[in-house]
Amino acid sequence: MQDCTYRLSIIFIIALFITNAVCAQPVVSTPQPITHHALRQTFLDAEKALQKGRMTEFNRLKSQCRQYVLYPYLAYADLSRRIKQVSLAEYQQFARNYAQSPLIEPLKTQFLQAKAQQKQWKDFLAAYTPTNNTTLQCQYLEAQLSQGQHQSLILSKIGTLWLNAQASPTACEAVFSRFENSRHRTHALVWKKIKLNIESNQFTEAKRLTRYLKSNEHPLVDLWIWVQKNPQIVSKQAYFQSKHPAILEILVSGMIAIAKSDPDKAISVWKTLSTKQPFKDRHWGTIVREIALSFNRKRHPSAEKWLNHVPETHLDQTVREAKIRIALSKEDWPLVLHEIYRLPPTLKTSEQWQYWQARALEKVGKIKESQHLFSELAHIRSYYGLLAKQQLHSTISVYHKKRALPQPLIQKIARHKAIQRVQELNALGRKQKAKTEWLHLTQHISDEEKHVAAVLALRWNMPNFAILALSQAKDNHDLSLRFPIVHKNTIFSSAAKEGLDPALIFAVTRQESAFMTNATSSAGALGLMQLMPSTAKMVAKQQKIKLTDNSSLFHPETNIRLGSSYLRMMLESHQKHPVLAIAAYNAGPGRIKQWLPRNPLPADNWIEIIPFQETREYVKNVLTYVVIYQQLLGQKPKLSHHMPMILGAR
């Protein structure tokens, strides 16, 4: 009896333990997708069978995967393989079944192209939706023509496409030929198209269009191509004796090319050309603008003079902002105000120029007006909002509000097929497909659902997906989701070793890769802190860190250690100035030395006059992120600590 009682007690204790363990699980626990090893393996086997053309085996395995979350990929692969035989009904059925899948668009493109090749225009028109794909646009117009719809209107639309298409896809030949042989094709349009072709180096297409010109115009096209390849030819007057209007366009085209690389040479050539050719004011304005902007890019002393020569008709945003930046570089505050007041309303009211208007007003003694503008900007969570707070001597902080999310909604989104597909694709190492699924999903859900998706992404160790989820959200006040604190131990350890603010390392990493460990840039930079392999090897050698190969840079600990060390090196070699170090991390140390001012300059002025827009925005973003991370890490944000006066070049 005692034995029985003992057993019952044990059973009761075990049951109680299990109950407590279950109850102890967080309410927000989320269901996982079906990832049974056998089912996943069946899916992989089905893919292999399809690749090898074993269709009986593929169809058998495919049917076994109907409950598997990645089944749509098998259905897509099957339809894609036999796309020429797929009926409209089959395509539409797939589109209905997987309406929330990113597979719809690539399948639609394949289906439409197949129907166009087969001239099955009714099916094509039934499946077509507006697109930026030039080939499909041409095929759509051909389909409309084949059905006898509004011939003149359609030819006009073809003309617009014909003019703007940089290259002529094979699928466009029929409709383009139809346009070229219609009354809609004019002599002026042909020359306009030739100009566009030559400027985009489509020389063969430009020469083909000479069939629609008079025979004495053919040499002009050859001349224009020659000038495009060798702009210096414009100085040889013997080649430009014709009175044809194209001559002026050819000369201006060559002058623009010269001005971009050598503005002094452009001035010299223009002095001669302008006395020989009947240039119009618009030609003069175009050349002056290019010379001025070229001098400005080179930070040449003549830049301001030439920018002031640009006529009103050519004062676009680029020129106007260049003039303001020159005034900022000289700290000529009355001139800053003058140029800002001349901006069009849409630019004048931007955060950027409102801030500089306030700074200039303060410097010329209009304190009340300045304080009013700073106060308005200080309510905005942005780089300029933080600067405005600094100017007001207000506490530097960023608005942050965690969003309460209903538990049923969390579980609902976790069960969403797209979310489950993302998880499974990640498990299979198909990162790009997972990202495509994620982006497609977050474009079609509400702000609240995006927040839930971000929470799940962080829970599943996908911080870059959390950032992506909220990149288009209107409500973006939950900074803990947009600026995740990941790899904390490694970053704090590296910060302590290198004597850096950990918030700075977080900020650079957030800007460089959004915490994507396998990030690879077009230039070849790798990993979390986007290190070039050559830079990584140099730093690794100094730090006595062994790098087996480039793939080592995808290891978070290695990448952060090397990236932090390189950031410290940039700091030490650039006046120990955080702003210069951040800029050097992006643009390279050589350029920063060229960009140093002659005399000491406030850091905000210097940032605003950085010649490269990419680097300018990079520095602004990182400084903003530093403040955010300082706040999230429980530090007291100190923007001024990172923005002391920048000393002049020595």
Buried (B, 14 or more C-beta within 10 A) or exposed (E): EEEEEEEEEEEEEEEEEEEEEEEEEEEBEBEEBBBEEEBBEBBEBBBEBBEEEBBEBBBBBBEBBEEBBBBBBBBBBBBBBEBEEBEBEBBBEBBEEBEBBBBBBEBBBBBBBBBBEEEBBEBBBEBBEEBEBBBBBBBBBBBBBBEEEEEEEBBEBBBEBBEEBEEBBEBBEBBBEBBBEBEBBEEEBBBEBBBBBBBEEBBEBBBBBBEBBEEEBEEBBEBBBBBBEEBEBBBEEEBBEBEBEBBBBBBBBBBBBBBBEBBBBBBEBBEEBBEEBEBEEEBBBBBBBBBBBBBBBBEBEBBBEBBEBBEEEBBEEEBBBBBBBBBBBBBBBEBBBBBBEBBEEEBBEEBBBBBBBBBBBBBEEBEEBBBEBBBBBBEBBBBBBBBBBBBBEEEBBBEBEEBEBEEEBBBBBBEBBBBBBBBBBBEBEBBEBBBBBBBBBBEEBEEBBBBBBBBBBBBBEBBBBBBBBBBEBEEBBBBBBBBBBBBEEBBBBBBEEBEBBBBBBBBBBBBBBBBBBBBBEEEEBBBBBBBBBEBBBBBBEEBEBEBEEBEBBBBBBBBBBBBBBBBBBBBEBBBEBBBBBBBBBBBBBEBBBEBBBEEEBBBBBBBBBBBBEEBBBBBBBBBBBBBBBBBBBEBEBBBEEBBBEBBEEE
